[in-house]
Amino acid sequence: MHVALPLAMMGLIYWISSLPGSPAPDDATAGTVFDWIPPWLQNTLHVPLYAALAWAWRWALAAWLKAPAARSPAVCAITLAYALFDEWHQSWVPGRYASLTDIVLDFAGALFGIWLAAWLGRREIAVGGGSTFV
């Protein structure tokens, strides 16, 4: 049931992407979140969000792909495919649009998450421990 974590994270990303970018004047819902978060911060948040998603997929796939070298390309492909899907989905949400910049930031986050998980995993092994989360 390891896939529950990355799937839940994907659901959260989908929900966030479903929030309208510019709510109607009489709408007091969470869609106004984009009004008070500066665009540069919204873009920057793609990196840690997709790094966490990649980390979660790397952990989840460990049950099927034992070799870390085999996991990394799979994690990268899954995370990039989801980034592309999410941008496409976002293009249908009122006040939102698809962005190549977002996809690049998502991919950078995925690569960072994969690298960080591998680096921390090697450090744990080097000091005699072992990690079930990387």
Backbone as CSV, one residue per row, in Angstrom:
resi,resn,N_x,N_y,N_z,CA_x,CA_y,CA_z,C_x,C_y,C_z
1,MET,0.822,-1.196,0.000,0.000,0.000,0.000,0.866,1.260,0.000
2,HIS,2.132,1.098,-0.366,3.057,2.228,-0.394,2.616,3.327,-1.359
3,VAL,1.869,2.977,-2.387,1.482,3.974,-3.390,0.453,4.962,-2.863
4,ALA,-0.091,4.720,-1.691,-1.095,5.638,-1.136,-0.517,7.039,-0.936
5,LEU,0.702,7.140,-0.461,1.300,8.451,-0.209,1.461,9.263,-1.496
6,PRO,2.141,8.742,-2.530,2.275,9.567,-3.735,0.936,9.824,-4.425
7,LEU,0.011,8.869,-4.370,-1.304,9.104,-4.971,-2.072,10.183,-4.216
8,ALA,-1.943,10.202,-2.892,-2.584,11.261,-2.100,-1.969,12.616,-2.436
9,MET,-0.651,12.647,-2.620,0.012,13.895,-2.989,-0.456,14.370,-4.364
10,MET,-0.625,13.431,-5.285,-1.125,13.786,-6.613,-2.551,14.327,-6.521
11,GLY,-3.350,13.743,-5.640,-4.706,14.244,-5.426,-4.705,15.664,-4.876
12,LEU,-3.781,15.936,-3.967,-3.651,17.280,-3.403,-3.245,18.279,-4.484
13,ILE,-2.287,17.905,-5.309,-1.858,18.779,-6.407,-3.028,19.032,-7.360
14,TYR,-3.777,17.988,-7.666,-4.940,18.129,-8.555,-5.950,19.101,-7.953
15,TRP,-6.208,18.973,-6.658,-7.167,19.854,-5.989,-6.691,21.305,-6.055
16,ILE,-5.405,21.517,-5.756,-4.860,22.879,-5.809,-4.978,23.441,-7.221
17,SER,-4.697,22.615,-8.217,-4.787,23.048,-9.615,-6.213,23.300,-10.057
18,SER,-7.165,22.766,-9.323,-8.577,22.953,-9.667,-9.149,24.256,-9.129
19,LEU,-8.413,24.921,-8.250,-8.888,26.193,-7.711,-8.844,27.250,-8.805
20,PRO,-9.933,27.989,-8.974,-9.930,29.033,-10.013,-8.848,30.073,-9.747
21,GLY,-8.252,30.563,-10.805,-7.204,31.566,-10.674,-7.746,32.945,-10.369
22,SER,-8.920,33.234,-10.860,-9.545,34.528,-10.586,-11.016,34.282,-10.295
23,PRO,-11.369,34.231,-9.020,-12.743,33.928,-8.646,-13.713,35.048,-9.034
24,ALA,-14.963,34.665,-9.143,-16.017,35.641,-9.421,-16.122,36.617,-8.247
25,PRO,-16.595,37.841,-8.481,-16.665,38.832,-7.411,-17.462,38.378,-6.181
26,ASP,-18.486,37.557,-6.371,-19.308,37.112,-5.241,-18.836,35.780,-4.653
27,ASP,-17.691,35.293,-5.119,-17.163,34.001,-4.663,-16.147,34.221,-3.549
28,ALA,-16.440,33.709,-2.348,-15.534,33.865,-1.207,-14.844,32.550,-0.861
29,THR,-14.651,31.679,-1.844,-14.043,30.365,-1.586,-12.531,30.457,-1.553
30,ALA,-11.910,29.308,-1.430,-10.447,29.222,-1.352,-9.775,29.632,-2.657
31,GLY,-10.550,29.822,-3.713,-9.966,30.244,-4.982,-9.225,31.554,-4.875
32,THR,-9.518,32.333,-3.879,-8.841,33.613,-3.700,-7.414,33.440,-3.193
33,VAL,-6.994,32.221,-2.932,-5.634,31.963,-2.467,-4.605,32.524,-3.444
34,PHE,-4.924,32.527,-4.710,-3.988,33.012,-5.712,-3.886,34.530,-5.716
35,ASP,-4.829,35.198,-5.067,-4.777,36.652,-4.981,-3.738,37.129,-3.978
36,TRP,-3.486,36.367,-2.934,-2.558,36.840,-1.909,-1.200,36.144,-1.913
37,ILE,-1.010,35.145,-2.775,0.321,34.537,-2.929,0.951,35.133,-4.184
38,PRO,2.075,35.818,-4.046,2.701,36.432,-5.222,3.057,35.381,-6.277
39,PRO,2.941,35.739,-7.557,3.241,34.774,-8.634,4.628,34.155,-8.530
40,TRP,5.642,34.907,-8.139,6.987,34.347,-8.051,7.036,33.234,-7.000
41,LEU,6.256,33.393,-5.912,6.225,32.362,-4.876,5.428,31.151,-5.353
42,GLN,4.343,31.393,-6.076,3.576,30.280,-6.638,4.476,29.434,-7.535
43,ASN,5.279,30.087,-8.366,6.190,29.346,-9.252,7.254,28.613,-8.456
44,THR,7.820,29.278,-7.467,8.882,28.674,-6.663,8.401,27.430,-5.926
45,LEU,7.152,27.428,-5.502,6.614,26.297,-4.736,6.494,25.015,-5.560
46,HIS,6.571,25.122,-6.872,6.535,23.917,-7.712,7.717,23.002,-7.402
47,VAL,8.875,23.584,-7.139,10.091,22.787,-6.933,9.966,21.887,-5.699
48,PRO,9.690,22.425,-4.502,9.594,21.516,-3.349,8.393,20.570,-3.431
49,LEU,7.314,21.020,-4.056,6.131,20.159,-4.165,6.434,18.926,-5.021
50,TYR,7.064,19.136,-6.156,7.374,18.000,-7.030,8.595,17.222,-6.534
51,ALA,9.465,17.849,-5.761,10.559,17.105,-5.120,9.968,16.114,-4.120
52,ALA,8.989,16.570,-3.351,8.332,15.684,-2.378,7.579,14.563,-3.096
53,LEU,6.934,14.891,-4.208,6.216,13.862,-4.971,7.196,12.817,-5.510
54,ALA,8.324,13.265,-6.046,9.326,12.319,-6.559,9.876,11.457,-5.437
55,TRP,10.140,12.068,-4.299,10.643,11.321,-3.145,9.624,10.243,-2.756
56,ALA,8.353,10.611,-2.702,7.301,9.653,-2.324,7.214,8.503,-3.332
57,TRP,7.323,8.806,-4.625,7.292,7.737,-5.629,8.533,6.857,-5.532
58,ARG,9.671,7.449,-5.242,10.903,6.652,-5.095,10.747,5.665,-3.950
59,TRP,10.185,6.113,-2.870,9.933,5.257,-1.707,8.901,4.182,-2.054
60,ALA,7.817,4.574,-2.715,6.745,3.631,-3.036,7.210,2.550,-4.001
61,LEU,8.040,2.909,-4.953,8.483,1.941,-5.957,9.574,1.001,-5.455
62,ALA,10.105,1.263,-4.274,11.167,0.407,-3.726,10.710,-1.031,-3.559
63,ALA,9.416,-1.257,-3.361,8.897,-2.613,-3.202,8.986,-3.401,-4.511
64,TRP,8.948,-2.698,-5.663,8.967,-3.381,-6.952,10.304,-3.272,-7.655
65,LEU,10.947,-2.142,-7.490,12.239,-1.909,-8.143,13.300,-1.764,-7.065
66,LYS,14.001,-2.829,-6.801,14.969,-2.844,-5.696,16.181,-1.961,-5.962
67,ALA,16.650,-1.939,-7.187,17.844,-1.157,-7.514,17.492,0.324,-7.643
68,PRO,18.131,1.173,-6.856,17.865,2.607,-6.962,18.076,3.147,-8.380
69,ALA,19.028,2.583,-9.109,19.293,3.038,-10.470,18.113,2.745,-11.400
70,ALA,17.325,1.746,-11.086,16.132,1.436,-11.883,14.958,2.311,-11.457
71,ARG,14.931,2.659,-10.190,13.823,3.472,-9.672,13.856,4.892,-10.200
72,SER,15.029,5.486,-10.264,15.135,6.908,-10.621,14.495,7.244,-11.970
73,PRO,14.776,6.495,-13.052,14.108,6.812,-14.321,12.588,6.634,-14.251
74,ALA,12.139,5.622,-13.521,10.695,5.404,-13.388,10.042,6.563,-12.633
75,VAL,10.686,6.978,-11.555,10.165,8.101,-10.763,10.140,9.363,-11.606
76,CYS,11.193,9.595,-12.350,11.272,10.771,-13.206,10.146,10.755,-14.244
77,ALA,9.923,9.614,-14.863,8.873,9.497,-15.882,7.487,9.713,-15.285
78,ILE,7.218,9.108,-14.140,5.904,9.263,-13.496,5.664,10.718,-13.108
79,THR,6.669,11.331,-12.504,6.512,12.700,-12.023,6.367,13.677,-13.187
80,LEU,7.158,13.508,-14.232,7.043,14.388,-15.392,5.695,14.185,-16.092
81,ALA,5.255,12.946,-16.217,3.949,12.683,-16.832,2.840,13.363,-16.028
82,TYR,2.946,13.315,-14.709,1.925,13.969,-13.894,1.995,15.486,-14.027
83,ALA,3.198,16.033,-14.129,3.344,17.479,-14.322,2.673,17.910,-15.630
84,LEU,2.882,17.136,-16.695,2.245,17.438,-17.980,0.728,17.335,-17.877
85,PHE,0.243,16.277,-17.230,-1.190,16.116,-17.035,-1.762,17.279,-16.231
86,ASP,-1.072,17.659,-15.177,-1.561,18.720,-14.312,-1.639,20.056,-15.050
87,GLU,-0.653,20.349,-15.872,-0.703,21.595,-16.645,-1.849,21.553,-17.655
88,TRP,-2.065,20.417,-18.283,-3.196,20.282,-19.212,-4.502,20.497,-18.456
89,HIS,-4.641,19.842,-17.290,-5.847,19.990,-16.471,-6.055,21.454,-16.084
90,GLN,-4.983,22.106,-15.701,-5.054,23.498,-15.263,-5.519,24.421,-16.395
91,SER,-5.247,24.037,-17.630,-5.642,24.874,-18.770,-7.160,24.952,-18.925
92,TRP,-7.891,24.061,-18.283,-9.354,24.052,-18.355,-10.009,24.739,-17.156
93,VAL,-9.210,25.158,-16.187,-9.732,25.787,-14.971,-9.842,27.294,-15.206
94,PRO,-11.004,27.895,-14.891,-11.171,29.337,-15.104,-10.086,30.152,-14.387
95,GLY,-9.496,31.073,-15.116,-8.470,31.935,-14.551,-7.100,31.303,-14.429
96,ARG,-6.937,30.071,-14.887,-5.637,29.376,-14.835,-5.192,29.091,-16.256
97,TYR,-3.943,28.752,-16.417,-3.410,28.440,-17.737,-2.248,27.466,-17.601
98,ALA,-1.959,26.791,-18.686,-0.808,25.883,-18.715,0.448,26.709,-18.939
99,SER,1.549,26.264,-18.352,2.788,27.029,-18.445,3.980,26.097,-18.609
100,LEU,4.794,26.374,-19.622,6.022,25.616,-19.813,6.968,25.852,-18.637
101,THR,6.958,27.056,-18.094,7.792,27.364,-16.927,7.439,26.443,-15.762
102,ASP,6.144,26.237,-15.533,5.718,25.349,-14.449,6.222,23.924,-14.675
103,ILE,6.156,23.460,-15.911,6.614,22.101,-16.215,8.116,21.985,-15.958
104,VAL,8.871,22.990,-16.357,10.319,22.977,-16.122,10.607,22.974,-14.619
105,LEU,9.885,23.801,-13.861,10.076,23.835,-12.404,9.667,22.511,-11.757
106,ASP,8.585,21.907,-12.250,8.153,20.600,-11.739,9.243,19.554,-11.993
107,PHE,9.795,19.564,-13.194,10.838,18.611,-13.551,12.093,18.840,-12.710
108,ALA,12.447,20.110,-12.509,13.605,20.427,-11.657,13.367,19.919,-10.240
109,GLY,12.144,20.100,-9.742,11.810,19.597,-8.411,11.910,18.083,-8.346
110,ALA,11.432,17.403,-9.384,11.504,15.939,-9.412,12.963,15.476,-9.397
111,LEU,13.795,16.102,-10.211,15.214,15.735,-10.235,15.871,15.994,-8.881
112,PHE,15.527,17.120,-8.255,16.088,17.424,-6.942,15.632,16.386,-5.908
113,GLY,14.358,16.011,-5.933,13.847,15.012,-4.991,14.521,13.660,-5.167
114,ILE,14.736,13.261,-6.415,15.418,11.994,-6.699,16.858,12.062,-6.202
115,TRP,17.550,13.157,-6.521,18.934,13.317,-6.087,19.042,13.323,-4.563
116,LEU,18.162,14.079,-3.906,18.222,14.185,-2.450,17.974,12.829,-1.788
117,ALA,16.994,12.098,-2.288,16.698,10.778,-1.723,17.896,9.843,-1.902
118,ALA,18.510,9.869,-3.077,19.671,9.006,-3.328,20.846,9.421,-2.443
119,TRP,21.082,10.707,-2.323,22.195,11.207,-1.510,22.006,10.840,-0.045
120,LEU,20.810,11.059,0.471,20.550,10.714,1.868,20.619,9.205,2.084
121,GLY,20.170,8.443,1.104,20.257,6.987,1.194,21.687,6.503,1.259
122,ARG,22.543,7.080,0.454,23.969,6.705,0.485,24.602,7.098,1.810
123,ARG,24.245,8.226,2.353,24.800,8.674,3.642,24.380,7.739,4.765
124,GLU,23.112,7.310,4.754,22.627,6.395,5.798,23.375,5.070,5.735
125,ILE,23.564,4.566,4.536,24.260,3.294,4.364,25.718,3.436,4.806
126,ALA,26.341,4.572,4.497,27.748,4.796,4.829,27.989,4.827,6.336
127,VAL,27.013,5.268,7.119,27.201,5.328,8.568,26.661,4.078,9.254
128,GLY,26.320,3.074,8.473,25.933,1.802,9.060,24.445,1.619,9.290
129,GLY,23.677,2.605,8.979,22.226,2.480,9.156,21.617,1.883,7.921
130,GLY,20.446,2.156,7.733,19.719,1.741,6.553,18.444,2.516,6.568
131,SER,17.949,2.816,5.435,16.742,3.619,5.398,15.686,2.931,4.572
132,THR,14.497,2.902,5.089,13.396,2.328,4.328,12.612,3.413,3.631
133,PHE,13.004,4.680,3.806,12.236,5.758,3.194,12.919,6.373,1.994
134,VAL,14.146,6.013,1.694,14.802,6.550,0.515,15.082,5.421,-0.433
